[in-house]
């Protein structure tokens, strides 16, 4: 019998936010990894193949939307949740939408309880669970 | 299938075998495919094999076609069998069934032989069977033989036909393969190739037939899908009707690198039918005509090009055959010959339009050209409409493709040129005749001032040749004393192109210098090019001398009279005294000069000896009557009487008489003066006058003379030339006919006045020229007075002053322009005001009336300082000083005051007004109202300030969000690990406070993070969020906001715009309502509202003081505000803009009655089902 391990990668250039969020997720039974910029987040993802990536949008260098587009290309089954506290986000999302990329966005700050509800809803959709069984290396 | 039955008892197996074989044979023969590919010998072999086996015969001989026995085959039964069969056939006849018994050498028993001819013709061959059985053939065997023969015949026929068909097919394929046309055949609805010939492969640029056969049309020639071909073939296949296409364009990938090339083909798509009539396929027959088409296109192109050139050339272009038939003529040509269309002349004989006298020439010319020559010809034509024209043609031979040569000609209408050449020649001729015959001496000089022509009169006068006089030769004969002066006048006038007149002495051929008067005028070509001078000279020597003498004589006479009174003797007049009997008592010495008699010859003689016969009787009678009655028969003072000279000639005398009485007797004294010279001078004067007229005729000015009563008795030639009239028409008062009827009455009035008073006349009026044009003439008429001062004659000149009148017209148009300027000033939007140097208004335009509220009447004559606010009164002094220095003040922004006291921002430009001498006499103020502009600037600054604050707020909010997120997470984690309850409670409180902060930042950002695309949104949600933003403001003022969402349909809208709309309205209400007031907001559906059927209504009602009527009409204007310092005045204007963009409506009701006051704003927005529709609508209105 295989164990269902729900893996989440948190990407945020605000180190404190990323770290605390990872802590919260781990304390709720998820396996959470942290990255502080887009490229290293993508590297982590290809290593551990998470079911969900929570990613800040406005980051120096690679933006969260670019990360999301790349994630969707490489790991079509991986869920993506973007969150941001910046006004410029609306415009970036709109541009992405005009190019055919539609992502879910949460506004910062989001209360951990609400975030966990969202994560649960996204990650525990039945088919994802099934896929996680099959693909799990354990 | 033939069923064979037999009554003859046979073994069952045999019968079965027989039947089987028989069936085989029949099947073999009747199955067309059975023999396909077989040669006739094989057929014969096959039949023989079957028979040999079936009948168990000893020998079988099947011959197919008796004529060529090689086609037959012998089977190996017996060596002599064949020969026996031939013998039997010859014996019985080749077309007969033979049954016989023969003996064969080396054969043990007699042999029964049966021979069945095949088919009906003897040529078809036979089947012969030999068998040792005596009973052979049995009935069944006979039947089988006959069947075999028949079937063989059929088979043979089939094979022959097939062979023939094969051959035909082969032959056709050969033909097709070699055909120059591209041929191919396709079957089925997909058009699958079954055959293409080599040409087809070649024209399509493919390498072999295998690129086609077995493939469909689309597969094999994908490029033709661009053209109509596949559709056409489909149609042929479907309808069964062939399609014939001519010169159809196809693009085929057949270039060297497989690139597409354009090609043209003549096509036939022929349906191929199956035997039963259905369509089996389509035969393609295509002939490439690309080269032909391209060549033709090229020809057409160059032809159309040439045709265009020919058609547009302004000259006649024509083609004429050698027999004179007109082959082509362009439209200009048609017009020349008067043809309305080409058909009227093309194809007809061109000779018909040539003038009869030129026809022969033209015919010869045409034949020469058609014979290969080039050339030119001038000839006359008489067009179809009878108009004669003179033509000049340049022709060249043109070789037709058929070898014939035609005449190509470019022909020009030179009628006008001819006419003018003719006219020129004639006028030159006339001029020459006139000048040669004229006594006037005429000369002409070129533009180099050198004379090149002298008429006969001149040459006769000086007795020299034209050669001698040419250039400056004439100057040699000018009197040295006059030469310098004349040269000066000539050169000066020439350079100024002015007419001149000068008198000088010219040496006559007799050697005498004679006075001549020389008039020179500049000469111009009809188109105004200066050509030189022409001059006319008159010999005025005699009159000059006579006049001089006369002058001297008159002078002398006056002197002599003076002297006479003192010394009669010295008088030049003859003095003779007589008594009553006319006997001469005294004569002075002058009688010798006057009458030729010395005094002593006269004394004692009768006075009548000094009179001609006719006078003597008159004198005697007169004298007698006077002595008797005292009556004089003639005037005693200066009477002209003829006298008789001693030499017998009559002499004109001027005689005065006196008498004295002595001793009752009368004595008379006569003073006689010879006036011969005077008479002669008078005659010379008359002559001179005539000559003057000749001269006047050559003047460019119109000249005329009239009697004292205005009767014009003479005009110069120029008058008749200009007016195109005759002397008969003009005589007296006939000149009125060339006057402008409108101007005539005034001319007549003035002229009659001059006649009455004798005053000179001067006036400019139009005279009609021969061309019908009126030109203005300055007319001067001066009276010529006699000695008594009476007008004896009027002398008039009319000078063309068209050019001066032009100048006047220009002046008038300048005047008009200034009036126009005045009109512009009057209609200008800027206030334009003029004032004098004291600041007193002198003009005040309409815009000034509008701007300041003062009418022109009120302001003119009053100081401009009326429009200046009290504190700025000093301005005007500065302005006037600046203007006084002649400087301009530009765009001076200041404040002015209206009549109503309202203040306005203005931009003023003040410029000095100068008089003609350049002295500044006043100033022009141009004042523009810039109040609106100022307000706009103010509003812009406010808006920008607000926007900057907003941007700052947004930035700060964003910066807060990230720390907030971190803190939220941290508190959450702390709470989880907190053990003590009170700590947990503190943390919960901290979370709540954090929640408030987050909400605040999100609200602040709401306005900034919105997209500009319409989305589905409810007005209710916008109302809710807006209320939450304003709730603290309302709470602070003690204002209650009630919210009611009755229905809340989704609409498509840009959220930020809705927020702005609701926010502005709510903000207005909050500002209006006093503390303790109420605001009610309601959202509900709206019914049909003009433009849309479903809508949502937002109603905001407040209990404020209401909006006064005069304000309510202006609330939607930009920059209108009642809030003085806090408002931009743009809120409702923006709301209206947003509502208009959504095709909605906004209305305001208001009541100001105390206690019941309030304002209701109602906005209705359409509920649009489709997002796209709203997006489009918004785009359109942007």
Interface residues (C-beta under 8 A of the other chain):
Chain A: X14 X16 X17 X20 X21 X23 X24 X27 X85 X86 X87 X89 X90 X91 X94 X107 X108 X109 X110 X111 X112 X113
Chain B: X954 X958 X961 X962 X964 X965 X966 X967 X968 X969 X970 X972 X973 X976 X991 X994 X995 X998 X1002 X1005 X1008 X1009 X1010 X1011 X1013
